[in-house]
């Protein structure tokens, strides 16, 4: 039986106020919010004061009602953007795998770095160490390099300085890439719109990775196609490369990338 991790009870108690506010969907007075959360107003008020300080809720100075704050809205929007991108990409990833006859994965930028959220394998599976939930090394894998080439430089620098890369699939401490070589490697990715791996980090397996951009131009997802070097055509202009670019471009367009709105 799995043991639950130790939590902070006061946060869980205060969380009932956030749930109550979410259920209502409208600004609420203290007494109503407290009642909905099953606590006295005097008990609820300190929680609301703390939530206000960190932006989870806001209080209207005129009406005194509480509503969802800027931080809560930001977290919700991040979740929606990520989930909607994955939802749109899922069927297209499956179709791409069928089209090219090779394994295809979908990754997002998670807490620990490039994280695989979907993996479509061909009828004849290739031996790969990637699985759903795998975190990929940032500079040693095609998936990681596609993120590194298009995410903000400060994000990648912070990730590398914190040692995030050391925990990813494909990381090899004996072959750490630094400085000029990193810049050259990422420039190549931007030039071709793809990251490429030729039998490295997994011997005998080639891969291409393509970024998917959202409406604001930020990389939201990375699609990776991979297969045995004997059958996976890793030329930059190969049918696999074209199919992957087309798939990523189609999803990007669906997410609003490249759509301009004329100013009034």
C-alpha positions as CSV (number, residue, x, y, z in Angstrom):
1,X,0.0,0.0,0.0
2,X,1.4,3.4,-1.0
3,X,1.9,5.8,1.8
4,X,0.7,9.3,1.4
5,X,3.4,12.0,1.6
6,X,3.2,14.3,4.6
7,X,1.4,17.5,3.9
8,X,0.7,20.8,5.6
9,X,-2.8,20.6,7.1
10,X,-3.3,24.4,7.2
11,X,-2.8,24.7,3.5
12,X,-5.3,21.9,2.8
13,X,-7.8,23.6,5.1
14,X,-7.3,26.9,3.4
15,X,-7.6,25.2,0.1
16,X,-11.3,24.6,0.8
17,X,-11.8,28.3,0.4
18,X,-10.2,28.2,-3.1
19,X,-12.4,25.3,-4.1
20,X,-15.5,27.1,-2.8
21,X,-14.6,30.2,-4.9
22,X,-14.0,28.0,-7.9
23,X,-17.3,26.2,-7.5
24,X,-19.2,29.4,-7.3
25,X,-17.5,31.0,-10.3
26,X,-18.4,34.5,-9.1
27,X,-17.0,37.0,-6.5
28,X,-18.2,36.2,-3.0
29,X,-18.6,38.0,0.3
30,X,-16.6,36.7,3.2
31,X,-19.5,35.2,5.1
32,X,-20.8,33.4,2.0
33,X,-17.3,32.1,1.0
34,X,-16.7,30.9,4.6
35,X,-20.0,29.1,4.8
36,X,-19.5,27.4,1.4
37,X,-16.1,26.2,2.7
38,X,-17.5,25.0,6.0
39,X,-15.7,27.3,8.3
40,X,-16.4,30.4,10.4
41,X,-15.6,33.8,8.9
42,X,-13.1,34.6,11.6
43,X,-11.2,31.4,10.7
44,X,-11.4,32.1,7.0
45,X,-10.1,35.6,7.0
46,X,-6.4,34.9,7.8
47,X,-6.3,32.4,5.0
48,X,-7.8,34.9,2.6
49,X,-5.3,37.5,3.7
50,X,-2.4,35.2,2.9
51,X,-3.9,34.1,-0.4
52,X,-4.4,37.8,-1.4
53,X,-0.7,38.5,-0.6
54,X,0.5,35.9,-3.1
55,X,-2.1,36.6,-5.7
56,X,-4.3,33.6,-5.5
57,X,-7.3,35.7,-4.7
58,X,-8.2,39.4,-4.9
59,X,-10.6,41.5,-2.9
60,X,-12.6,44.2,-4.6
61,X,-12.1,47.4,-2.6
62,X,-15.6,48.7,-3.3
63,X,-17.7,45.7,-2.8
64,X,-15.5,43.7,-0.4
65,X,-16.1,40.5,-2.5
66,X,-13.3,38.0,-3.1
67,X,-12.5,36.6,-6.5
68,X,-9.8,34.6,-8.3
69,X,-6.5,36.5,-8.3
70,X,-3.8,37.1,-10.9
71,X,-1.6,34.2,-9.9
72,X,-4.5,31.7,-10.0
73,X,-5.5,33.0,-13.4
74,X,-1.9,32.6,-14.7
75,X,-1.7,29.1,-13.4
76,X,-5.0,28.2,-15.0
77,X,-4.0,29.7,-18.4
78,X,-0.7,27.8,-18.3
79,X,-2.6,24.5,-17.7
80,X,-5.1,25.3,-20.4
81,X,-2.4,26.1,-23.0
82,X,-0.5,23.0,-22.2
83,X,-3.5,20.6,-22.1
84,X,-5.1,22.0,-25.2
85,X,-1.8,21.7,-27.1
86,X,-1.4,18.1,-26.1
87,X,-5.1,17.4,-26.9
88,X,-4.7,18.8,-30.4
89,X,-1.5,17.0,-31.0
90,X,-2.4,13.5,-29.9
91,X,-4.3,12.3,-32.9
92,X,-1.8,13.9,-35.3
93,X,1.1,12.2,-33.6
94,X,-0.6,8.8,-34.0
95,X,-1.3,9.6,-37.7
96,X,2.3,10.6,-38.3
97,X,3.6,7.4,-36.8
98,X,1.4,5.5,-39.2
99,X,2.5,7.6,-42.1
100,X,6.3,7.2,-41.6
101,X,6.3,3.7,-40.0
102,X,8.4,4.8,-37.1
103,X,8.0,5.6,-33.4
104,X,6.9,9.2,-32.6
105,X,6.8,10.9,-29.2
106,X,5.3,14.1,-27.9
107,X,7.1,16.1,-25.1
108,X,6.3,19.1,-23.0
109,X,8.6,21.3,-20.9
110,X,7.9,20.0,-17.4
111,X,9.2,20.7,-14.0
112,X,12.3,18.5,-14.6
113,X,12.8,19.4,-18.2
114,X,11.7,17.8,-21.6
115,X,9.1,15.3,-20.5
116,X,7.4,12.7,-22.7
117,X,3.6,12.7,-22.5
118,X,2.8,10.4,-25.5
119,X,4.6,7.7,-27.4
120,X,3.3,6.0,-30.5
121,X,5.2,2.9,-31.5
122,X,5.1,1.2,-35.0
123,X,4.0,-2.3,-35.7
124,X,7.6,-3.4,-35.4
125,X,8.8,-1.7,-32.2
126,X,12.3,-0.4,-32.1
127,X,14.3,-0.7,-28.9
128,X,14.3,2.7,-27.2
129,X,14.7,3.8,-23.6
130,X,12.0,6.5,-24.0
131,X,8.7,5.9,-22.2
132,X,5.7,8.1,-21.3
133,X,7.0,10.1,-18.3
134,X,10.6,9.9,-19.3
135,X,12.6,13.1,-18.9
136,X,15.1,13.6,-21.8
137,X,18.5,15.1,-21.5
138,X,18.6,18.7,-22.6
139,X,21.7,18.7,-24.9
140,X,22.3,15.1,-25.5
141,X,19.0,14.2,-27.2
142,X,17.1,15.5,-30.2
143,X,14.1,16.2,-28.1
144,X,16.1,18.2,-25.6
145,X,18.0,20.2,-28.2
146,X,14.7,21.2,-29.9
147,X,13.6,22.7,-26.6
148,X,17.0,24.2,-26.0
149,X,17.1,25.9,-29.4
150,X,13.8,27.7,-29.1
151,X,13.1,28.3,-25.4
152,X,14.4,31.6,-23.9
153,X,18.1,31.4,-23.3
154,X,17.7,32.3,-19.6
155,X,15.5,29.3,-19.2
156,X,18.0,26.9,-20.7
157,X,20.9,28.5,-18.8
158,X,19.1,28.2,-15.5
159,X,18.2,24.6,-16.2
160,X,21.8,23.7,-17.0
161,X,23.3,25.6,-14.1
162,X,20.9,23.8,-11.7
163,X,22.0,20.4,-13.0
164,X,18.6,19.6,-14.5
165,X,20.3,17.9,-17.5
166,X,22.1,15.3,-15.4
167,X,18.8,13.4,-14.6
168,X,17.6,13.1,-18.2
169,X,17.6,10.0,-20.4
170,X,20.7,10.1,-22.6
171,X,22.9,12.2,-20.3
172,X,26.5,11.1,-20.3
173,X,28.8,12.9,-17.9
174,X,31.8,11.9,-20.0
175,X,30.5,13.7,-23.1
176,X,29.2,17.0,-21.7
177,X,28.9,19.6,-24.5
178,X,29.8,23.2,-23.5
179,X,30.4,26.7,-24.8
180,X,30.9,27.2,-28.5
181,X,29.9,23.7,-29.4
182,X,26.5,24.2,-27.7
183,X,26.0,27.4,-29.7
184,X,26.9,25.7,-33.0
185,X,24.6,22.8,-32.2
186,X,21.6,25.0,-31.4
187,X,22.3,27.2,-34.5
188,X,22.0,24.1,-36.6
189,X,18.7,23.2,-35.1
190,X,17.3,26.7,-35.8
191,X,18.7,26.6,-39.3
192,X,16.9,23.4,-40.2
193,X,13.9,23.7,-37.9
194,X,14.8,20.3,-36.6
195,X,17.1,18.7,-34.1
196,X,18.8,15.5,-35.3
197,X,20.4,12.6,-33.5
198,X,22.5,10.0,-35.5
199,X,23.0,6.9,-33.4
200,X,23.6,9.0,-30.3
201,X,22.8,8.8,-27.5
202,X,21.3,5.4,-28.4
203,X,23.5,3.4,-30.8
204,X,21.7,2.3,-34.0
205,X,18.8,4.7,-33.6
206,X,18.3,7.9,-35.5
207,X,15.9,10.7,-34.6
208,X,14.5,14.0,-35.7
209,X,12.7,16.5,-33.3
210,X,10.6,19.4,-34.3
211,X,9.2,22.2,-32.2
212,X,5.6,23.2,-32.0
213,X,4.8,26.9,-31.3
214,X,1.8,28.5,-29.7
215,X,0.0,31.7,-30.5
216,X,2.6,33.8,-28.7
217,X,5.5,32.2,-30.6
218,X,6.7,30.2,-27.6
219,X,7.7,26.5,-28.0
220,X,4.9,24.5,-26.5
221,X,5.7,21.0,-27.5
222,X,8.3,18.9,-29.3
223,X,7.6,16.0,-31.6
224,X,10.2,13.4,-32.1
225,X,10.4,10.7,-34.8
226,X,12.9,7.9,-34.2
227,X,13.8,4.6,-35.8
228,X,16.6,2.1,-36.6
229,X,19.4,3.7,-38.6
230,X,19.0,1.1,-41.4
231,X,15.5,2.2,-42.2
232,X,15.3,5.8,-40.8
233,X,16.3,8.3,-43.4
234,X,18.0,11.0,-41.4
235,X,18.8,13.4,-44.3
236,X,17.6,16.9,-43.7
237,X,15.4,16.8,-46.8
238,X,14.2,13.2,-46.3
239,X,10.4,12.3,-46.5
240,X,10.5,11.7,-42.7
241,X,11.9,15.2,-42.1
242,X,9.3,16.8,-44.4
243,X,6.5,14.8,-42.8
244,X,7.6,15.8,-39.3
245,X,8.0,19.5,-40.2
246,X,4.5,19.4,-41.8
247,X,3.0,17.8,-38.7
248,X,4.6,20.3,-36.3
249,X,3.7,23.2,-38.5
250,X,0.1,22.0,-38.7
251,X,-0.2,21.8,-34.9
252,X,1.5,25.2,-34.5
253,X,-1.0,26.7,-36.9
254,X,-3.9,25.1,-35.0
255,X,-2.5,26.7,-31.8
256,X,-2.5,30.1,-33.4
257,X,1.1,30.4,-34.4
258,X,1.7,32.8,-37.3
259,X,-1.8,34.3,-37.2
260,X,-1.7,38.1,-37.2
261,X,-4.5,40.4,-36.3
262,X,-4.7,43.7,-38.1
263,X,-4.7,46.7,-35.8
264,X,-7.9,48.8,-35.9
